[in-house]
Amino acid sequence: MERHLRDEPGRASASRIKRLRGDYPPQYRLRVGEIRIFYRIEGDEVIVLGIVAKSEQDQWLRNRRDIDEQ
């Protein structure tokens, strides 16, 4: 995780980092095998919001969106 997020966490790539659509956090998703790491960038800091199994990512994102809308 650190290797991918240390230098250019906002640089989307076809294989690992994806910028997510929408106005809610998380802004990005890092794919590492069967694990998904959701994070946002604030200035020069990377804020990890969740580390989730691939099979649980859709539910996690729905729950996250519901929490942020309250």
N, C-alpha and C positions, 0 to 999 in steps of 0.2 A: 504494500500500500504506500509506504513512504517513498519508495523508488519512483512511483508513478505520479505522486502528488507534490513532491518536493520542488521541482523546478518550474513546471508549466501546468498547474492543475486546471487551468481554463482552456487548454488546448485540446479541443475535441479530436478524437481519432476514430477511424472506422472500427478498430479492433478493441479498444479499451475504454476510452472516455467518451461519454455522450452528454451533450448539453440538453437538458430537459425543457420541454415547452411549458408555458404557463407562468403565472406571476407568483406562485407559491414556492417556498423552499421544499425540497432541495433543488438546486440549480443544475447539479451534475450527478452522473452515475459512473462509477468505475467498475468494470467487470474484471474479476479475478477468479477464473475457473467457475465454480458454481455459486460463488459469493458475489453479491452486489453491495457496493459501498456508496451511499448517498451523502452528498455534501454540498455546501455552499461556500462561496468565497467572499470574505469581507476584508477589503484592503489587501494586505499581504498575508492574511491568515486563512487557512482552510479549516472550516468547521464541519466535522463529521457528524451527521445527523442519525445515521443508522448503518449497521452492517447486517445484511439480510440474505438468507438463502434465496437462490433464484426462484424456487418454487413459491416463495412467500412474498415476492416483491410487489405484485399487483395489490394484494391485500394491505401491505404496509403503506404503499402510496395512497390508497383510498383512505386509510385511517389517518394518515398524516394530513391529507387535504382537509378532512373533516375537522381535525383539531385546529388547523390554521384558520379555518373559516369561522370558528366560534369567537 
